[in-house]
Structure formats: structure tokens, C-alpha cells
Amino acid sequence: MDIISSYGTVLVLVAAAVGFFMAYGIGANDVANAMGTSVGSKALTIKQAIIVAMIFEFAGAYLAGGEVTSTIRKGIIDAAPFADIPELMVLGMIAALFAAGSWLLIASFLGWPVSTTHSIIGAIIGFALVAVGSEAIQWTKVAGIVGSWIVTPAISGFIAYLIFMSAQKLIFDTEKPLENAKRFVPLYMGLAGFVMSLVTIKKGLKHIGINMGAVEGYLLSIGIAVVIAIIGKIVIQRLKMDPKADKKMQFNNVEKVFAVLMVLTACCMAFAHGSNDVANAIGPLAAVVNIVENNGEIAKKAALAWWILPLGGIGIVVGLALLGKKVIKTIGEGITHLTPSRGFAAELAAASTVVIASGTGLPISTTQTLVGAVLGVGMARGIAALNMSVIRNIVVSWVITLPVGAALAIVIFYILRTAFGV
């Protein structure tokens, strides 16, 4: 029975519902990565963090979410074995979304920051194994992605370590920390502005019909960075501080300056996260919509339907608002004690790493990137600054995510096959 022609609209509606459910799970679990450090360092309250994340996650998902989407849709499994049985691909993608979303919800209730990327890739591998066998899975691509899960925390940890140590050397370890903060913090603000502008321009604008060359993109990013640095300088000059205060008081004042910066990097991280991780919800959904629209033909290259990106963006925002608090606590307070300067270093490093990955189309795990960055900051203060039991729990939850995603997808896939009589 050809379920695609018989139940096409039903399948798209079901896929949209589970796509939204997956995006909800991403919001509940993964957005904590963007906001946890800001809340943990007391730069933002939970309520403020949620409002900031809503705006920037949605903007990132909607403006810059297309590049990684194509990687996860075409890269993990080979469509060729499904050419004669496209209905299995449709049911499999629905099963994968439902399985990954379910696991994210469980993890969020437990306060575990797991990887949404692990969840969906595990689920896609699971259904492909039972639908057509292991030959459908692009094992080299999977190996590349698994490799990125090891490399990216290391890169972001290293960048965070460098940013944190530069702040120590240039500001905190000097005779006049306050004066140096006023001098150097605008440069950090400009750097954060540059990173955020670059991903918007390079990856985001083409989805709304604006194509810009590489040179123009870099020049515009530098221009925006300069403007942000100048605004930062003006804001910092206006902060009321006593330059004659003792060193401890000066440190507190410098941390206030970094708190301003944390808000900027929180926006940066939320935007970068939205652009990278919305693919985990909308990639499989886009695959289903394309197959149904093409009457069962699995297209090589397919345009995203206009409603898919906003659906993913809204799902992320709703999940964050209703269930985001627990994981925010784990990231912000559980791993190591964060101050605004440490949190800033972690967040800017993670955002930079996510931007690099988003630019190359590699679906990295934002969770691991940020945890790597927080670890990098903690390591800069010595191993004793880290809460090893929390880190152990986080690592265990990462390890079990892939097999749990795969197992759930297999069960749901069989249920769907029975329900549709395939």
C-alpha cells in the first residue's frame, strides 16, 4: 500500500508535530548551554536569561539555521537504499524525531545537559539499521561527527583558557585593574560582536535572499565589531566606580564590567546555538515534507518549506520557557564556580567554536562545546576548582545518549510500521 499518496497530509502533520516536540526538547535541554554561564555568574537572572534566549535563539534558528540542516538531512544516511521504499524513510524520520525528543525531555527533568545532536543522530542510525541495514549508514560521516565531539570540547576549552588567561594578565593581575578593564574590555566586546556578525552574514542572510561576498562579509563584521566596541567603551566609562578603591573593590567593579559583557556573549551564544541546533529538529522534518511533496521521490537537493524554520524556532522558545531551569542550574552552578569574567571566557569560546562548526556545516554538540569551555576556565584555576562528580554524571549521560536514542527510535519505528501497515 502506498501510504505516501494515501496519507501524505497526515504524515506531514505528524512529522510537524514531532518536529515541534523535538525542538521543544532542544529548548528545554540545550538552550541552558547558552544561558547557564550567565545565570551561574549572576550576570542575568533566570527570567532575564529566558527572555534574552527567546529572542536570539529564534533569530539564530530563523536566519542562520539552513546550513547545518542540509548536513544532517543528507549526510548521516544514504538515501539510495530507500529509493524504492520511501515510506520507510518517512516513518523512520518521524520515529527518530519522537525518540530523540522523548530522551531530551527525560534528561531535562533530571537536569542532565545531554547532546541534542547525539540524540537525533543516534535515533537516525537506529531506524536505518532496522529499516534497510547498516549499508544505508554513512559510517565515515558518522565517524567524522563522533570525532568532532572529541575535538570541539578540546578546541573550545583551549580558546576559553586563552581568553580567561588574557583577561587575568591584561586586567586582574595588574596594579590598576579598573583602568585596564576600561581599556581592554571594549576589545573583548568587539571580538564578541565580530563572531556574532560573521555567522549572521555568512550563513544567515542568504536564507532571506541577501547574498554577500566573503570580503564584504568580513568588512561588515569588522564594522559592526568596531561600533559595538565604541558603544561598550561609552557604557563602561559611565559606570560609577571609585578608582581609588582597594584592589578587592576594584576586582568587584571589573567583574561588573564583565557582567555587561556576559549579556552580549549570552546573546552571541544563543544565536549561534539557534543556528546550529535547530537542524536537529527541522532536518528530519524537512526530509519528510520533501518526500511527500515529491510523491515518494527522495530529492538530492530540496528547498526548506517556508514554515519549517519558524516552527523549529518557536518550539525551542516554548521548551526553554517551560522546562529550561534545571539544566541551566547544572551548567551554571554545578561544574565550577563562575564569575562574570570566567563565564564570559567560556561563553565567547563556545560561541566561536559553534560559529566555526556552523560555517563548515558540521553538526557539533553545543553541549559538549560549552561544557568543554567551562572546563577550560576551571582548569585555568587548577583541577581542584572542578566538581568532578557533576562532570562524571554529565559524561555518563553523553555516553548513553546515542544508544538510548537508537533503541527508542527502533521501538517507535516498529510501532509506526504496524500502525500504517507497511
N, C-alpha and C positions, 0 to 999 in steps of 0.2 A: 504493500500500500504506500502511495506517495504522500507522506504526511506533510511535505513542504507545500504542495499545491492545496491540499485539503485544510491544513491547519496553519497556513502561513501567518495570518494576523495574530492568532493565538500564541504562536511561538515567539513572535516579535514582542508581544505584550508580556509574556512570561520572562523572556530574556531581559526586557527593560526593567521589570520588577526585581529580578535577581541582580541585575547590574546596579540598580539603585541600592539594594541591600548590601552588595559588596562595597560600594562607595561609602555607605553608612559605616561599615566596619572599618574602612580606611580612616574615616574621620574620627571614629571612637578610639582607635588604637594608634594610628601613625601620626596624627597631627600633634600629638603630645611631643613628638620629636622636635617640631618647630617651636613649640611653646614651653616645653618643660624647663629649659635652662632659664628662660625669662622669669618664670614663676618661682623657680628654685632660688634664683639670686635676688628675689624680691623687687625686680625691676618692673614687673607687672603683677597685678592681682589676677586671680583665676578668671574673673569676669572680664577684665580688660583683655587678657590674653585670648579669650574665646572670641571677642568682638574683632580684634585685630586679625586673628587667624581666619575668621569667616570671610573677611574682605579679600585678604591676599591669597588664601587657598583657592577661592573661587576664581580670582583673576588669573592665577597661575594655571589652573586647570583649563580655563576657557581660552586664554590667549596663547599659552605655550604647550598645551597638552598633546599636540598631534605627533610630534617626532617620535617619542618613545612608544606611542600606541602602535605604530606600524611594526616596530621591532617585536613586540610581544605577540602581535597577531600572526605574523608570518614566520617568525624566527624559531620558535620553540618546537613546533611540529611541522612536518612536511604535509602539505595539503594533497599531494598526489594520491596516496592510498585511499583518500576519502572521495576521490572524484566520482566513483560510481555509487557511493553511499553517503551523499552529502547530509542526509538526515542524521547520521551518526555524529557528524561534526557539530551540527546544530544542538542536538541533545547533550553532547559532551561539553560544549562550551557553557550551556545553561547549568549543567551539573557542576562544572568547575567553579563558576561564579557562586553558586549556592554553597558549595563545600567550603571555599575559601572565606566567604562572608561569615559562615557559621563559626569557623575556627577563630576568626578575628574577634567575634562577639564574646566567645568563651574566654579568650586571652584578655580582652578588655575588662571583663568582670573580675578577673584575677589580678589585674594591674600589671600584666606582663607586656613589655614592649616587644612584640614579635614582628617579623617582616611580612608586609603585605605582598611583596614581590615573591618571597619564598612560598607564601600560601597559594598564590594563583599559579605559579609555575609547577609546584608540586601537584596541584589539582589537575592541571592540563596534562601533565605526564601520566597521572593516574588513569584518566579516562582514555587517553590514546593507547596505553598499554593493553587495556581490555577490549577496546573497540577494534583496533587493527593490528596490534602487536608493536614490538619495540622498534621495528624498522621505520615507523612514522615519526619517531622522535629524533630530532637533530641533536645527537649526543655531543657533537663538537660545540654547538651553540650553548647547550646546557653547561658544558664544562667551562666555557668562557664566562658564563654568568656566575657559576659557582666560584670560579677564580676571582671574579670581581667582588664577591662577598668577602674574600680574604684581603684583597688588595685595597678596596676602598676604605675600610676602617683604619688600615695602616696609613694610607695617604692622609685621611682627614685627621688622624691622631698626630701625624707628623706636622701638618700645617698648623693645627691648634697649638701644638707645643711651641712652634716658631713664633706664632702671633703672641702667645702668652709671655714667652721669654723676652720678646722685643719690648712688650709693654713694661715688663719688670726692669729691663736695662735702661730704657729711654725715660721712664716715668718714676716707677716706685722706688728703685734703688738709688735715686739721685738726691742731691741736697735739697732741691726745690721741686718736689713732686707736682705741686699745684701749677707752677709756671710751666713746667714741661708738659703737663696734661693739656694746658691751653694751647701749647704749640703743636703737639703731636696728635691729639685726638681727632681734630678735623681731617688729618690724613687718613686715619682709620675709617672715618665716616665716608670719605671719598672712595676708599677701596671697596667698602660695602656697597656703595651706590654704583660703582663700576661693575661689580659682579652681577648685581641685580639687573642693571640696564642691559648688559650684554645678553643674558638669556632671553629677555623680553624681545630685544631687537632681532637677535639671530634666529630664535626659534618661534617666537610668538606671533610676530606681526604678519608673517606670510599667511597665517590661517585666516586673517581678516583682510587679505588682499593687498598688503603692503610689502613689496619686495625691495630689500635694501642690500647693496653690495657690502662685501666684507670691510672695505676701507671706510665707507660711510658709517657702517655699524659701529666700528671701533671709535671713530671720531665722535659720533653722537654719544656713545657711552662715556668717553673721556669728558665731554662737555657736561653731561649730567653729573658725573663724579665731581667735577670742579664746582658746579653750582651747589651740590649737597655739602661739599667741604666748606664753602663760604657761608652757607646758612648755619652749618654746625659751629663755625667759628663765632658767628654773631650770637647764637644761642648760648654758647659756653661763656662768652665774655659777660653775658647778662646774669649768669648765675651768681647769687650772693655768696661770697666766700671771703674769709679773712686770711690774707697771705701771711700774716704774722703768727698764725696759729701754730701750735706744736705739730710735730710730724704725724702723730696719730690722727689728729684732727684733719690735717691735710690729706692723709690717706682716705679718710671718710669722704672728704669733699671730692677727691679724684674718683672714688667709686660712684659718687652721684653723677659725675660726668659720664662715666661708663654706663650708668643706668639709662641715660638718654640714648647712648649708642646701642644698647641692648634692644631698645624698641625698634630701631632701624634694622638690626640684624634679625630680629624676630619676624619682621615683615619680609625680609630677604629670604629667610629660611622657609617661611610659609609659602611664598610664591614659588620658590624652587621646588618645594615638596609637591605643591599642586600640579606643577608642570610635569614632574617625573612620575608621580604615583597614581594620577588619575587613570593612566593607561591600564593599570591592574584591574580596574572596574570596566572601563569602556572598550578595551581591546577585544575581549571575547564577545562583548555585546555587538560591537561593530561587525565582527565576523558573522554572527547570526543574521543580522539585518542584511548584510550584503548577499549572503547565500539565498535568503528568502526572496529578496528583490530580484535576484538573477535566476529565479526558478530552479534553484538547486545547483547552479553553476558556481564553482568556487573561483572567484576572480583573483588574478595575481595582485592587481593594484586597485584599491577601492576608496572612493571618497567617503569621508565620515558624514553620515546624515546630520542635518543641522541641529537636531535636538539632543544628540548623544553627549557632546561635551557639557552643555548646561546641566543635563541630568546627573552626570558624574559630579560636577561641581556642587550642585545642591545636595546630593547625597552625602558628600564629605562634610559639608557645613552642618547638616542635621545631626550626623553621627557625633561630631565634635561637641555640639551644644548639649546633646542629651547624655553622652556617655564618656566624655573625654577626660574627666578629672582624675581618675585613678592612675592612668598611665603617666599623666603629667607629673604626678607626685613621685612615681618611681624614678623617672628620668631626672627631675629637677632636684630631688632631695635624697634619693636612695644611693646613688653611685659615689658621689664625693661632695664635700661642702662647696657650694658655688657662691662666689661674689659676682657683682656685675662684670668686673674685668675678666674673670675666668669664664663666665658664661658667654661673654662677647667673643672671646677667643674660640671657644668651642663652636659657637653658632656660625661665625663667619667662616671657619674652616669647613664645617659641614656643608654650608651653602655653596662654597666654592667647589667642593668635591661633587656635589649634586649637579651643579651647573656644567661642570666638565663632562660628567656622565650623560646628562641630558643632551648635551651638544653632540656627543658621539653616538647617541641612540642606544646606550647600554642600560638595561633596566636594573640599576643597582638597588640595594636596600637602603632607604633613607635611615631606617632604624639603626642599622649597623654603622652607617656613616656617622651618625650623631653620637652613638654610644662610643665609637672609636675616638671621636673628637673630645668627648668628656673625659675619657680615659687618658687621652694625651695631656689634657690640662692637669688631671690628677697626678699623672706620672711626673710632671714638671715639679711637683711638690713632694715627690717621693711615694713609694708604694704604700706606706702607712696611711696616706690620705685617702686610699680607696677602700670602699666597703666590699670586701671580697665575696661575702655570702650573697649580696644582691647581684653582683656580677655573675656569680655561678648560676643563679636562677635564670638570669637573662640568657646566658649562653645555652643552658639546657633547653629553654623554651625555643631558642633558634633552631637547635639541632632536631627537635621533634616536629617542627612546623612542616617541613617538606613531606615526611611520611604520613603525618596526620592529614594534610591536605589531599594527598594522593588517595588514602584509604576512604576518606569521606566522599571524594568525587566518584570513586568506583561504586560505592553503595548507591549514591543518588543516581548515577548513570543507569544502573540496572533497574532501579525503580521507574525512571522515566521511560526506558525502553519497554518495560511491561505496560506502563500506563498508555503509551501511544501505540502499542502493538507492533514495534519494529523488530 
